[in-house]
Amino acid sequence: MALHSTEILLAEHRQVEAVLSQLETVVDRFLTSPQVSDESQKDLKGIVKFLASDLALHIRKEDEGLFPKLQRFFPPGMGPLAVMDMEHREAEKALRGLTAGARRLTAEPASNGAAAAQVRDCGRGLIGVLRSHLMKEEQVLFPMAAANLTAADDAEVVKKFEAISSSPVQTT
């Protein structure tokens, strides 16, 4: 059975992947110039804004909406949900580092400086963890959800997503 909840999350995955590609391009630009350009800083600011709002919202939907419905199928602290939770925390940590580095770039725009290095390292870390994470969700977790959740479960998850979407954004 196709679940509306996972269709919503899949659409959000495509948005995240597009932004990760943009981030990768921006980070790669840092390597070709001695100074981080105003254009790259502006692009980075937009990327960080999206990740701090939309990615954070997406993670909340999974953590508070879908994952609790799947917990009854796994021992506490074990299995795919434990991995997903750990990866969410890794992504949030990398995003905090990326955000801090992006803020520092205005004062330290040299591409060989500490701020640019932090953006590169945290950006690449975020890209790596999220690409792997999204693949695992799509290939493992979402099929498990489709095989085990009822239509009523799915409706409850979608309702929770709507409540989360209408609540104030909490950034990482």
N, C-alpha and C positions, 0 to 999 in steps of 0.2 A: 504494500500500500504506500503510495506517495504521500508524504506528510507536508502539509502547508508550512509547518514550523521550519523544517529543514530546507524547503524551497526558499524561504525568507533568508535563512542563514547563507545558503549558497549564493544568492544574489549579492549579499553583503561581501562574501568572499571575493567575488569578481571585482568589486569596488576596491577592496583592500589590495588585491593583487595589482591592480592598475596603479595604485598609489605607491606600492613597493617598487614597481618598475620606474616610476618617476624618481623615487628616492635613490634608487641605484644609479640612475643617470646623473643626478645632482652630485652624489658622492664621487662618482667617476670624474666629473668635471673638476673636482678639487685637485686631482692629480695632474691636470694639464696646464695649470696656471699658477704663478707664484702668489696670486691674490685671489681670494674667494670673491667672485663678482657680485655686484648688487643684485643681478638677475638670479644668481644661484641662491643668495640669501633670501630673496623674495620667494622663490620656488620652495625652498626649505621651510620657510615660515608657513606657507600654505599646507605643505605636507604634514608638518607637525600639528597644525591646527586640526586637520582631518583626523589624524591618528589619535590625538588627545580627546576628540569628541566622538567621532563615528566608530573608531576601533574600540574605544573604552565602552561605548554603548553596546557594541556587538559582544564583547567579552561578558558584560553584565547579563545580556540575554541568555548566553550559554550557561554561565555560572548560576544564575537565579531562575532561569526558565526551563531549558532543556535538561541540563545535567541532573537536577533533583529528580526528574521523572525517570531517569535511567539508573539512579543509584540503587534501586531495589534489585537490579540484576547483577551487581558487583559487590564484593566484600568492601567494607569501608577502607579507604586509603590504598586500595589495590586496583589493578586493571586499568583499562583505557581512561577512565575518568580521572584517576590519580595522575596519569601522565598529562592529560589535558589541563588539569589544574596547575600542575608544575610548569607547564609551558606558558600558560597564561601569566603566571607570576614572572617568568623569565622575560616575556614580551613587555610586561609593564615596567620591569627594571630597565630594560634596554631603551624603552621609550622615555623614561625619566632622564637617562643619560643623554639621549639624543636631544631632548628638549633643553637640557642645561647647556649642552654644547652649542646648540643653535642660538641661544640667548647670548652666549659669550662671543659668538662670531662677530657681532657688531663692533665690539671693542677690540677684537683680535682677528682681523680678517685675513691674515697670512695663511695660505694653504698649508704651510709646514708648521703652523702654530699648534698649541695645545687644544684650542677650541675646535679647529678643523680636524685634528686627530681624534678627538672625542666624538665628533659627528660621524666621521668615517667608521670608527670602531663600533660605536653603538648602532649606527645605521646598518652596517653589515651584519651585526649580530641580530638585530631586529628582523632584517630581511630573511636571514637564515632560519631563525626559529619560527617565524610566521609561515614561510613557504612550506616547511616540513609539517608544521602543525595543521595547516589548512588541508594538506593532502591526507593526513591521518584521519581528520574528521570526516572528510568526504569518502575515503575508502574503507574506513572501519566503523567509526561512530555513527554516522548517518544511516548506513545500512542496518546497523544494530537497532537504531531507533525505529526505522521503518518495519523491521521484523517483529518488534516487541511492543511498541506503543499502540494503544487503541485510538480510534477517532476521537473519543472523549479526552484522552490524554493530550492528543495533538491540539485540540481546541483550547484546553487549559494552558498549554504552553504558549500558543499564539496570544491568548488573552494576557498572559504574563508579559510577553514581549511588548504588547501595546501599553501596558501599565509602565513598564520600564522606559519605553520611548517617550512617554508623556511626563516622566519625572525629571527633575533637574539633573543636568550633566554633572557627574563627579569625575574630575580628571585625576589621572594617576600622578 
